[in-house]
Amino acid sequence: MGDTKNLTSTEAIKKLKEMAEDIKTCMFCTRIDRMPIETRPMSTRIVDEEGNIWFISSQDSHKNLEIKDHDEVQLIYAKNSDFHFLSVYGHATILKDKAKIEELWTKWADAWFEEGKKDPNVTLICIKPKEAYYWDTKDGKMVSLIKMAFAAVSGKTPDDGIEGTIRL
């Protein structure tokens, strides 16, 4: 059995930023109020000092249109190589802030927009998390694997996980 560590305020933002920026790519889910949930991979640009998660997106993309109809989203991050997992529920806002686009732009984004950061279709999506849940390891992947192997042989449950809510 693992530990439960619920985080709030500054330590919650720090954990959210650490995990989302390390894992980077999430499954970005829209229309979470009905089935099937629309989902696609998206690359996180940054998690700001308030815990907001930022993405670059095209104005005419399906996700932008879906957010206009229903702003609740779910972000699912998974880094199997390190046993780090994060699920974030929040509200999305679509912005066309030129200064923020300039700040968040990368050469990678040029591949998606013909005119680069000046392309009229460039938008930002800002996710304001309402709640998040994470699963992590106490000692890293290698120690976790050793503990799991020992547990399999000994029949004892490994005590290596840390999980909890993140409330901003």
Secondary structure, 3 states (H helix, E strand, C coil): CCEECCEEHHHHHHHHHHHHHHHCEEEEEECCCCCCCEEEEEECCEECCCCCEEEEEECCCHHHHHHHHCCEEEEEEEEHHHCEEEEEEEEEEEECCHHHHHHHCCHHHHCCCCCHHHCCCEEEEEEEEEEEEEEEECCCHHHHHHHHHHHHHHCCCCCCEEEEEEEC
